[in-house]
Amino acid sequence: MADRLEALIEACVSELGLDLEAVEMTSGGRHRRLLVAVDADGGVDIDVIARVTRALSAELDADDSIVGPAAYTLEVTSRGVERPLTAPRHWRRNTDRLVRVRLTDETVTEGRIGASDDTGVDLMTKAAARRIDYADIASAVIQAELSKPPAGEDD
């Protein structure tokens, strides 16, 4: 069932021109929650979320064998900043944001995301600009900032 569910969601989301970032089915008592996270270049707004919700709801209602007969709540959301950066598109979509990176050698660095491509990212740290290959990154998460420093000003 999980493979069919993810395939249906992926097809629906892709048809709308979005990237599927996560599918999570959680249970709490007799009720379940189906969380679908989507993203796109330029981000997603409430109108996009509503459009995805309507499209997925129609698809899932058409064949209840995909999620089963038990009640569930469909929750469509944006990717969110708390999710780790795991694909080149995540880095590209977060240019100029502050990120904390744990490397495969266990060192940790923090800096602003610069240019990125399919193999790595330029990270502007307090010390200097640094090129990091994705293969050398164990984990990376955007850091919450109440306000960004003015252009040209270091962290």
N, C-alpha and C positions, 0 to 999 in steps of 0.2 A: 504494500500500500504506500509506503513512504517514497519509493522510487516513482510510482505513478503520480503521486501528489506533487513531488518536486518537478517532474517533467511537465505536468500540466501548468503549474505556476510559472516555470521558466518560459514556456511557449507563450503564455498570455502576456507576461511582463515584457519579453523581447518584442512581441508584436506591437507593443505600445512604445517601443524605442528606449526601453530602460534596461538597466543591469540588475539582475537579481543578486542581492548580497547575502540574504539569510532566509531560511525557512525553519521555524521552530514550532513544534507542537508540544504543548505542556498540558498536564492534567492536574486538576485540583478538585478532588471529590468526584462528583458526577459531571463536572463541566470541564471542557477543554478550551484552550486558547491556541489559535493558529496565528503566529506572528510571521509576517512577510516584510522584509526590509528591502527597499529598492533605492537605486541611485541613478544619476545621469550627469553628464557634463552640465555645469551650471546649477546643479542641485535639483531638488524637487520641492515644489510648493504644495499647498493644501489642495489646489485644483488637481494636480497630478495624482496625489494620494487618493482623492475622491474618485477619479477616473479609474485608477487601478482597483480600488475597492469594489466599484460597481462591476467591472469586467471579471474580476476573480470570483465575486459572489455569484454571478450568473453562471460561470463555468462550473463552479463547485456544486451549485444547486441542481445543475442539469444531470449530474451523476453522483448520488450520495454514497455510492460504493467506494468512492475515492477517499473520503474522510470518515465514512461510516455513519450509522444512524444517530449516534449520540450527539447531543447538542454541543456546539462550539461557538466561540466568538472569533471572527476574523478581524485581525488588527494589522493594518498596513501602515508602515512607517518609513521614514527616511533612514539611511544607513546610520546616522548618528556619529558624533565625534568620539564616543567611548569605544567604538569597535577598532580593533587593530588594523593597521595599514598592511595589507597582504598582497596587493596586486599593483602593478605599475599605474593603473588608472587612479588608484587611491592617492598615490603620491602626486600625480598631475592635478587632481582635483583639489588638493590641499596646499598648493603653492603659497608661500609666504606665511603659512601657519607654523606655530611653535610645536615641535615634536620631540618626544623622548624616545631614544633608540637604545635598545640593548643589543649588543653585537654578539656573534657566536662565541667570541672569546670572553664573554661575560662583562666586558667593559660597557659603561653606560655614557651616552653623550646626549646633549640637548642642543637644539638649534632650529633655525628657520629653514623650511623646505625651499630649495631653489629649483633649478631646472632638473627635470627627470626624464628618463627614457625607458626602454624596455629592459635595460640591464642594471640601472642604478640611479642614484639621486645625489645632487649636490646639496650638502647641508652647510648652512652658514652658522657656525658656532661662534661663541664669544672670542675664541682664539684665532680662528681662520676659517676660510671656506675649505670644505673637505668633500671629496667624492667617495661615496660608499656604494659598493655593489650590493644588490638585493640578497645575493647568496651569503653575504656576511652579516645579515640582519636576522637576529633571533626573534625580536618583537619590536613594534613601534606603535605608539599611541599619541594622538594629538593631545596637547596640554591645554587645558581651559585657561583662557585669558579674559579678564574683565574688560581690558582695553588694549589694543595693539599700540606699540610705540609708533611715533611719527616716522614717516618714510626716511630712511637713511640713518636712523638712530639705532644703535646696538641695544641688545636686551639688557 
